[in-house]
């Protein structure tokens, strides 16, 4: 309950100050840079461009700032391509079983939002591609746990509530929404506000709970 309250409070804050969306995205970009720095120092990883075994079989979870980044990137594609991606996400969101199913953001073995990919995709690291290919379980290298302990958790602790909850809450990729009328992807934040981030600007509008929780 506390989590939902914080999400609604964060939504109220963003509704009053839409520029907070850019600040949240900038913070997430800074965090991603720190994570990438650590990953780039690792030797012997099998992960490389075009290898996408890890993009099959799950509904990837991401934090709300990560989803805002992903949506902003998706909104930079052409209108035709956006509709294609939206249809794929919609079909994906209706599945009960993801076994063997590609992530809807995978195209020609490449991630459409590679620069903005969420933490789990960014840090999914393997030293043996045959384990990924054969879908064998493997233990993540210890540096991933170290990244969480030394970088992610201290980063989150520095953010004040209610906005910290945005960085701690995970939502599945199937929750990315598409407004077919506008032709744009958006985030539904706690049924309180609709956030449409695009590379040019961010639009915010009230949703169902706004009447109850915001002064609209
Ligand atoms: S978001 Fe990108 S990297 Fe992550 S599973 Fe989907 S296609 Fe793969």
Boltz pocket constraint, residues with backbone or C-beta under 6 A from the ligand:
constraints:
  - pocket:
      binder: B
      contacts: [[A, 54], [A, 55], [A, 56], [A, 60], [A, 103], [A, 104], [A, 105], [A, 106], [A, 107], [A, 110], [A, 111], [A, 112], [A, 113], [A, 114], [A, 117], [A, 118], [A, 121]]
      max_distance: 6.0
